């Protein structure tokens, strides 16, 4: 994590990281102002808080109340060496906690991250740089050393060279990549989380049988998502990029809808139109680019090559971001390597969807086959030793597809987790199933999965597949666990060179009657491909293009960002449009308009319901405001402070709407209850003197929106690199 420090007045310091700001000071006896804890005080507190966090996680997983658990920490200083200290953590537990859980709570404290880092002994590297913002040295603490060359199946270069190449690409872009976390809870299963230090919203996860292969996985995913603009899906790029010569790629084309909003000639082809517009309801306005929001420029479309005949077909960027998410994109050392990875993931998700939705019972992989892969078997046995039964399944559907499945059962919660992996090699597919299962997860994290169900409708509904795509946390049918398999086990093998494997996987899609469209991006220095298979590789249903399109943001973005500057008539118009839209009142404004607000602010917590409520207050529509205040309180998951604001608002609105009550008669005790500052804001909001309390003014220039600005700055690095490579002015 990158922490930037600013020097304030006297000895006060300000540390900024992610969306947080921490102020430190020194005691008056050390010539400070005593206005904030010292840096060392924060360090001491972090240890105690980290220990308490692990206690809380343990108790939540077992439904143990924590109200009567107390924890404290004292640091005992050696009088002869103040740097030699003992951190003594004590925990007071209620008598009704069982001996087993008492031991479990103590073990959970032993897992405290701060404690483990201190005990390991971090290495400090101190240096000067010419410019902190331009220093693009990769912060990869686990870079492999030496001249060793480690080859794994599926890679066309050694892991060491692959890591060096990818970190070099990111450094050239000016991106500092930091490793936020590592996981290795069973043998031969590693995962990690990496992110852009300057824009933590740009992050990826990696997995593998070794630290190096997991790091390769994370870096490759980072580059593929940069190359395919995935980090910036649905987000507003800002006016500068929206008005530049190109928005996404230099080879994009813009098409104008017909006079009656018809789809323009030149986008998609007949095969795609049959998939995306089966009922002839799709209009040009449905495909306007969300990121730029430039309706007048038309439909931004990207070239893909149809693999059956080599023809170029233009796909609207809006269609891709709405239907495919990250499915069908991959980076590699070579284009064939990228294609194999990309196609494998498409098969993994499509076959998984078929198995989940059709409640197919899969055959077990026999033990004599598993014994051929001792590292995988060791990881599985380690999970079972922790009390998690593991089922290893052949998901090839009779040898047709290169897919495997590892399913974990949790007897403590009754939950299950079906993890799928795909690759032309049976061993690699199995390994990916296992590493995907544990990617980023602790043993406690395995308590979060849902129990199986016999409700076929719940299993087959589209949102369940979306949950499975995002993190495999969706529902699984009990029929999946039948000992009577729907297919016989097949020890399949589609392996060969990456070129042969890519041809084989494309051949399977051809046999299925699928058209394949591919775009290749090499502008960052690594081959990245994006493959679309209409009617097969979508994550969201095609109906979303009409009924749940992300470019609904264009109807509201400018007005909401300019909220404080709108006239009463404009506010009334915005409110009417929100009412008529039938959008979910609990949708957050971040999702609605594609702007990343700081989640710790009122903007970051704002929902459509609260926005309507604030507009009601601004327009002095008190009865409507009261109705929405009551709804807000019923379904509120906002901050405690905001909840109290609306509790006070509820009381004040009840009083002013009652002809027999006078607000002045209640102000004294309301102020004692909620505080002077809150009551001033509430009364001012009800009287119309305060508009949009808690929402800081902004506009389409995005002033004050640091989190979104960091995302845009990240994209500008990418945009500038593409422009330079294409010789285009920006």
N, C-alpha and C positions, 0 to 999 in steps of 0.2 A: 504494500500500500504506500503510495506517495503522500507524504505529509509536507505541506508548504507552510513555512513559518514567517510571520510578519512581526516586525518590531514596533510596539506601541509606545505609549508614554511611559517614562521612568523605566521600571523593570518589568512592565507588563509585556507579555508575548501572546501572539495569536497563532494557533495551529489550525490549518484548514485541511480536511480530507473528506472525500466523498461529499456528502451534503451536510457535514457537521463542522462546527467551529468550537474550539476549546481555548479558553483564556487562562493563562497562568500568571501568577504574581509571586512576590516574596513577602514574608512577614515584615512588619515594621522594624523589628530588631535587626533585620538584614537590609534595611534601607529601602524596602518595598513599601507598597501602600496597604498590604494586607487585604486586597480586594478579591483575591481568588487563591485557590490552592497552588502550591509550588509544583513544578514538574515532578519532583520526587514523591510528593503526596499523591499525585495522580498514579504514579507507578505502583505505590503501595496499595492504593484503592483498587487498581486493576486486578491485582492478585486475589484479593478478597471477593471482588465481584465475579471474577471468572470462576472461582470455586463455588460461589453461590449459584451461578448459572448452571453448572453441571449437576448440582443438587436438584435444582428446579426441573431440569430435563428428566432426570431419573424419576422424580416424583410424579411429574405429569404423565409419563409413560405408564405408570402403575396406579394412577388415580389416588395418589397419597396427598392429602392436604398439606400445604406448606405454611399455613397461617401461624402455627405454633412451633415452627422450626426457626431457630435463631443461630446465626453464624457470626463469628468475630475473628479478627486477625490481629496479632501483636507482633511487632518486629523487635527482637532482642539484639541489641547492638553490642559487639565486642568492645570493651573500653579501650583496648590497645590497638584496635584496627576497625574503624567505623565502617569499612567496606565489607567486613565479615559479619553477617547478620543471620539470625535465625527467624524465619517467618513461622509463627505458631498459629495455626488455624484451629479453632475450636468450634464445634457444632453441638447445639443443645437440641435433643430430639424428644418428642413426647413419649410417654411410657407405652402408648398403645401401638407403637411401631414395632414390628416383629424383628427378632434378632437377624433374620435373613436380610431384611430391608435396611437395618442399621449397618450391616456390613456392606451392602450394596451402595448406600449413600457415601460411606467412607471411601469405597473404591472409586466412586464417581468423582470425588474431590481429587483423588490421585491423578485423574485425567485432565485436570486444569491445564489449559494451553500455556498460560503465563508461567505457571510453575515448571512445566516441562522445558520451555524455552530457556528459562533462567538456569535450570539444572544442567541442560546441555551446554550452555555457555555460548551465546551468540558471538559472532565475529563482527567487529566494527571496522569498516573501511572508510577513511576520511580523506577527502580530496577536494580540490577547487576545480570549478568549471567556468568557462567564459560566459555561458548563458544557461540558467537552469531550464528554461522553457525549450531551448533548442538542443539540449543534451539528450541524444537519442540512444544512449547506451542501454542495451536490453538488461533488465534486472532479473535475469534467470539464474537463481541461486543454485540450481541443480544441473548446470551445464556439465556434461561428461568431459572428463579430462583425458589427456594422453592421445596417443595415435591409434588407438584400437579401432577396429572396423567391425561393427556388429550388424549382421544381416538378419532380417526376418522375412518370412514368407509374405509376398505381396509388395515389397518395397524394391524399387529399382536402384536405390543407393543405400549405403550403410546408414544406420540411425544417426551416427555422429555427424556425417556430412549433411544429412537431411536437416538436422537441428541447426547446424551452422548456416545453411542456405536460407532457412526460413527466418531465423533471427536477424540475419543480414537484411532481408527484404523489409522487415518491420522497422529496423533501425534506419534504413534509408528513407522510409516514410516519415521519420521523426516521431515514432510511437515508442513509448517506454512500456514494455510488457513486464508485469510483475506476477509472480506466483502467489496467489492468495491462500491456497491450502493444498495439502497432499493427503491422500488416504491410502492405507495399506493394511486393512484389517484382517485379511487372510492371505496366505502365501500365493505369490504369482498373480496378484490382482492389485494393480495400482491405478489411482485416478488423481487428477489434480484440476484446479480451477485457476485460470489465468485471466488477466484483464489489462486493459489500457490504463496506466496509472493516471493519466490526465482525464480520461472519460470512462469511469468504471462500468458504465452501461454497456460498453463494448467488451464482452467477456465470452469465453468458451470453456468447455470442460473436455478433458482428454482421459483416455483409459487405455490400459495395455497390461501385458504380463510383466513388464519391467518399468522402472522409472523412465528410462529413455524412450521406450515405445509410447508410454502415456504422454510424455512431453511432446513427442512428434505428433501424436493424435491431436493434442490441444492446439499446437501451433498451426497444423494443417487446417483444422477447423476455423481458426482465427483468420487465416489468409483466404479460405474459401468464402467466409462470410463478408470479409472486406470486398473481395472481388465481385461478389453477387449483391452487394449493398444490403445484406440482410440485417446488419446492425441498425440500419436506418429505416427499416420497414415501417410504413404508416406515419413516419415523423415528418413534420414540416421542415424543409431545408432552409427556410428564410428567404427574404426577397432577393438577396444578392445572387444566390445560386439559381433561384427560380427564374431570374431574368437573364442568366448567362447563356452563352451560345449553346451549350448542352447542359442537361440536368443530371442524367445518369451516366451516359457513355457518349463518346464522340460519334459513334455510328448509329445513334438513335434517329428515328424519324417521327415526325408529328403529322397526324392525319385529322382533318376537320370532319366532324359528323355531318350528315346530310341535312337539308333544310328542315326536315321534320324529325330530326334527331336520329336518323337512320345510322346504322353502322357504316362507316366509310369503306369504299373499295380500297384494297391494298393491305388490310389487316387480316390475319388468320387465313385459313383456307377452308374448303368445304368440310373436310373431316373435322376440324376444330369447331366450326360453327355448329355442326350436328351435335357435338358434345356440350358446348358452352351455351348454346341458344336453341334448345330442342323445340321450344314452343313459340319462337319468334318474338319474345318479349324483351330481349336485350337491346338497349339503346346506346347511342354514342355517349350520352352523358354519364352512363354507368361506368365508363372506362376512362374518365378524366383522371389524370395523374394526381394522386393524393399528396405526394411530396412537394411538388411545386405549387399545386393549386391554381395553375394558370389555365382557366377555362378557355380563354381566348386563344391560347396556343394550340388547343385541340388535344388529341390523344397521343401521349408519348408512347412509342412502340419500339421494341428491341428485336434485332434480327436473330433468328434461330434457323439452323440448317435441318431440313427434313431428311432423315437418314435413308429413307427408301429411294430417293432420287436425287438428293443433293440440292434441292431447291430451297431458296431462302424464304422464310415465312416470318412476318412481323407480328409479335405478340405484345399487346398492351402491357406496360409495366404494372398498371393497376390490376389487371387480371392475375398476373403472376404473384403479386404480393398478397392478394386476397385469397387465393386458392391453395398455394403450394408451400407457404412458410419456408423452412429450410430443406424440404425434401427435394432430393435430386441435385445436390451441389457437392462438389468435392475438389480438393487440391491434391496434387501428386508431384513426384519427382519428374514423371513423364506424363504425357497426355493419356496414354493407355492405362497407367496406374490410376490416374484420376477417374477415368471412365469406369474401371472395375469397381472402385470404391463407390462411385455414384450409383451405378446400376445395382450393386449389391444392396445398398440402402433402400432403393426403390422396391426391390423384391422383398426385403425384410419387412417393410411397412405394409406393402400390399398383401402379402401372404398372411402377416399377422392380423390384418383387418379381416380377411376372409375367415381365418380360424376363429377369431373372437366372435364375429357377427354370426357365423353359421354354427357356433358352439361345437366345433370339431374336436373329437378326442384323438390325441396324437399317440403314436407308439413310443414306448421307452427305448432309449439307446441301451443296448445290452452291456453288462459290465465288462465282458471280454473286449468290447470295442472301446469303452472308456479307458481301460487299462493300457491302451496304446498311447494315451496322452497323460502321463503321470503328473505333470504340473497342474493340468486342469482338474484331475481327480483329487489332488492334494488340497486344492482350494475348496472343492465341494465338500470334502471330508471335514475341513476346518469349520465350514458353516454348520454342518450337521453336529459337530462337537459342541457348538454353541446352542444347540437345541432347535435348529431350523431344518426340518426335512426338505430335501432338494430333489426335484424330479428333472431328469435330463431327457428331453424329447427330440425326436426327429420331426422337424416341421417342413420337410420337403414335399409333403403331400404325394407320397409314392414315388419319390425320386425326380419330381418335375422341377423343383426349385432348390437353390442352394441355401436353405434356411434351417437353423437349429433353434432350440428353445431350452432355457433353463428356468424352472419355476420354483420359487421359494414359498414355503408354507410357514406361518408363524402361529404355533399353538398358543402363545400367550395372548394373542389378540383375535385369532381366527382369520386374520388377513392373509391374502396371497398376492404374489407379484410374479407375473409371467414376463420374462425377458427374452427377447428374440435377437438373433444375430445372423448375418448373412455374409457369405464369401464363397467363391468357387471351391475353396479348400474346406473340407469337412472340419478339420482341426481348427482352422481360423474362425469359422462360423461358431463353433462351440466356445472358443475362447472369448469371442466378442459377446456372446450371450451371457457368459459369466461376468465379464468385466462391466458390461452394461448394467447388470443386476446391482452391482455394488458401487457404481460410479458416484462419488461424492457422498456416500452414505456411511454412517456409523451403525453400530448394532442397534442403537436406540432408534435410528432412522428407519429401521425395518419394521417398526411398530405402526407405521402410518398408513398401511395399505388396507384396502377394503376387503371384506369377506366375500366369498363367491355367492352367486345367486342363481335361482332357477327362473328368474324374471327375464324371459327372452327379449322383451321389448326394451328393458333398461340396458341390456347388453348390446343391442343392435342399434340404438339411437346414435345419430352422428356425433353428438358431443362426447360420447364415451370413447369413440375412436380418437377424437382430438386429445382427450386426456391421456390415452395410451401413447399418442405421438409425442406429446410434450415430455412426459416423464414416466410413462408406463404405469400410472397410478389408477387407471380406469378399472371398471368392473370386469370380472371373468366369470363365465358360467360354471356351475358345478358339473355340467356335462363334460367339460374339458377334462375333468379328473376321472372319468370313467376308465376302468381297467380294460374295457372292450374298445379297442382302438378302431377308428374308421379307416385307417390305412395300415398296411404292413410296414415294418421297419425296412429302410433301405440305406445301406452304407454308400451313399452317393459320392461322386468325385467329379467336379467340373474343372479341375485345376489344369494349368499349363503356364505358358508365359503370359504376361499381362495383356499382350496383344491378342493371344488366343482366347484368353478368358473374356476379354471385352467382346470379341466376335461371338463367343458362345452365348453370353448374356443377351446381346442384341438379338441373336437368333431365337432365343426363348420368347422374347417379346413379339418377334415377327410371327412365330407360330401361334401366338395368342391373338393375332390380328391387330396388334397395336401399332400405331404410328409413333415414331420417336423423333423428337426435335432437340437439337443440341446447340448451345452457344459455348464458345471457348474464349476465355479471358486470359491473356498472357501479359497484360500491361503492367503487372506488378513484378514480373520476373519469375513467376512460377505458373505452370499450366493449371488452370482451373476450368472445369466444365460444369455447365448447368444443363440438366436433361429434364425435359417435360414429356410425360406420356399421358396425353389427354384421355380421360376416362379410366385412368389406372393409378396415377401417382398423386392425385389431389389429396390434400388433407381436409379441406373444408368442402362442403357440397357446393356445386356450381350455382345453386339458387342464391347463394350469398352475394353474387355479383349484382343481383337485383334487390334483395331484401335486407342484406346486412353488409353493404359495401363500405370499406373504410373511407371512401371519399364522401361519405355523409359529413365528414369534417368540414368540407367546403361550404356547407350551408350555415355553419355556425362559427367557424374559427375566427374570422375577422371581428365579428360582433362581440364575441366573448372576450377576446383579447383587448378590445376597445371599450369594455363594459362601462368603465367610469366616465367615458366621454359621450355615451349615447344619450339622446334626448328621451323624454318620456314616451314619445310616439315610437321611437326605435326600440325601446325596451319592451313596449307592449307588443310590437311586431315580433321580436325575438321570442317572447313568452308564448305567443300564439303558435309560432312555428314549432317550438318545442312540444307544446301540447298536441298539436296535430300529427307530429312525427310518430307518436306511439312508442318512442324510445323508452327503454327501461329506466325508471326513475333512479335506480341505484347504480346505473352506469357512471363511472367517474369521468370527470372532464378531461383528464389525461388521455383516456381512450377515445373520447368523443372527438377531440380536435387535433390529436397527434402532437401534443406539446408535453415535454417532460418537465413538470414542475417539481420542486423540492418536496418530497413526501412529508417533510416535517412542518410544512406551512399549510395554511387554510386552503390555498390553491391546490396543493398536493392531495388534500383529502376531499376536495369538493366533488359532489355528485350532482347529477341533473336535478334531483329533488331539492337540494339545498340552493342551487342556483335559482330555480323557480321561486323558492321561498324568499330569497334576497331581492329578487325582482318585485315580488308582491309587496315587500316592505318599501322598496324605493318608490313604487307607484301608489303607496298608501292603501293597498288592498288588504285590509287587516283581517277580514274574515277568512279569505283564502290563505293568508299567511298563517293564521292560527291552525287551520286544518293541516297545513304542511308541517308546522312545528310539531304537532302531535304525531304525525307520521315519522318525522325525523327522530323523535324521542323513542318511538316504538322499535325502529330498525337501526338505531344509531350505532355505528362502529367507529365513530370519530374519536378525537381526543377527549379526555375527561374535561379539560377546560372548555372545549367547544360544546360539549354536552351540557355543562352548567350554564353557559351563555343562553342556550335555547330553553333550559328549564326556567331561567329567569324570564326569558322572552315569553314563554307560555303564560306565566303568571301575569305579566304586564298586559298582554293582549286580552286575557280573560277579564281583567279589571276595566280596561278602556272600552271594551265592547259591551260591558254591563252598565246600563243607564243608572243603576242604583249605587254604583261604586265610584269612588274618587281615588285616582292614583296617588295623590298627595298623602292620603291616609295610610298608605302601605309602604311608601318609599323608605321610611326610616328602617323598618324591619327587613325589607327586601335588601337594603344596602348592607345591613348587618349580616344577612345570610350570604349574599353573593359578592359583596365587596363594592367599593365605590367605582372602581374602574369598569367593572362589568356592567353595573347598573347605568352608568353614563352611556355606554355603548348600546345597551338595550333600549333605554328610553329614547336616545337619539335616533336609533333605527326605527322605532315605532312612530316617532314624530316626523321622520323624514329628514332630520338634520344630519344623520349619519347614513351614508349609503355604502352598502357592500362591506360591512365591518369585517376586518381581517384579510380582505383581498387587496393586496398592494396593486396600485395602478400599473398597467403595462400596455403594450400595443403590438402591432404586427412587426415592430422593430425588436420585440422580445427583450426590452430592457428589464434588468433585474432578474431575469430567468437564467441564472448561472448554470444550472444543470443542463438545460436545453442548449445553451450557448456552447458548453463543452462538447456536446454531441455534434453540433454543427462544425466546431473547430476540427473535430476528428474527421468529419466528412470532407472538409475543405482540403485536408492533407491528401486525401485519396483523389479528390476532384482535380487538384493541381497536378498530381502525378500523371493522371490520365491525359490532361490537357497538354502537358509537356511532351509526353510520349507521342501524342497525335499531332503536335505542332499547332495546337489551337490556343488562341489568346483567351485568357480569363480575366 
